[in-house]
Amino acid sequence: MALVSLAELEKTYNKGTSAAVHALQGVSLSIESGEMTAVVGTSGSGKSTLLHILSCLDQNFEGQYTFDGTDIKKLSAKQLSALRNEKIGIVLQNFGLIYDMTVFDNVVLPIYLSGKHYSKRELHQRVIQLLQELGLEEKINTKASQLSGGQKQRIAIARALINNPSLILADEPTGALDKSTSNDIMDIFCSLNSAGRTIIIVTHDLSIAARCSRTITISDGKII
């Protein structure tokens, strides 16, 4: 069974008005567990709209989105929130960190939001293990504002991984980084994929897409 399955997905903004915009048109897509897929498109192509739907932030669409066997449209807001928190890790271009918080608190934020309870020792062990894998264990008590761009993105990746999600969605994860740092971040994604992680990277950079095992191009709301 595919982890992600989209069937005839349609998304229209300002529907029924003269200003209607058809952001997605008949998008059908299947992504298996363990794939590392790039979604490529220019600004306005529909890739950001697709990402919002994939991340379960938008249920207002036509067609069907099935995630790990679950029909997304049948979930309540509370169920959607739980699914996002537990099964989908999201990495953003601008990192999405809370800069006056420490690295530790940024990484464990999804656990705090989930309402799950762990001892301080368990939380510390989970965070330090992730930071060790990303080469940043010495930054655990550092404020996020004091990190470099590459370090911030590594912390964002650690936060996305803390709940051991089924899917990692990365929105232009190298867009704010220089070429050398971008390569380092892509090395991390490739390593995660080699370990079995399912990853979807939305990008306009063909050199980033080339490092993925599969590339999907979207233009004017359609997969081409």
Buried (B, 14 or more C-beta within 10 A) or exposed (E): EBBBBBEEBBBBEEEEEEEEBBBBBBBEBEBEBBBBBBBBBEEEBBBBBBBBBBBBEBEEBEBBBBBBEBEBBEBEEEEBBBBBBBBBBBBBBEBBBEEEBBBBBBBBBBBEEBEEEEEEEEBBEBBBEBBEBBEBBEBBEBBBEEBEBBBBBBBBBBBBBBBEBBBBBBBBBBBBBEEEBBBBBBEBBBEBBEEEBBBBBBBBBEEBBEBBEEBBBBBBBBBE
